[in-house]
Amino acid sequence: MLNGATCFQNVYIVCGYTDLRSGIDKLASIFDRQAGKNPFVPDTLYLFCGRKTDRIKGLVWKKDGFLLLYKRLEQ
């Protein structure tokens, strides 16, 4: 689905802990507020980390809407 993640022009890691119960709208507003940049940029990946560092959420703007990614690391 992400073609080996080689399609991203930019990757942003949002600093600090994020409540990973948050949905797409909340995560987009967090990035907008912290970075002061528009999150509606194609081929850009935004990464958020929760308190437990084994969980990561990603947000990608596609031309027809956001794609929400969730990864729980094994080790």
Buried (B, 14 or more C-beta within 10 A) or exposed (E): EEEEEEEBEEEBEBEEEBEBEBEBEEBBEBBEEEEEEEBEEEEBBBBBBBEEEEBBBBBBBEEEEBBEBEEEEEE
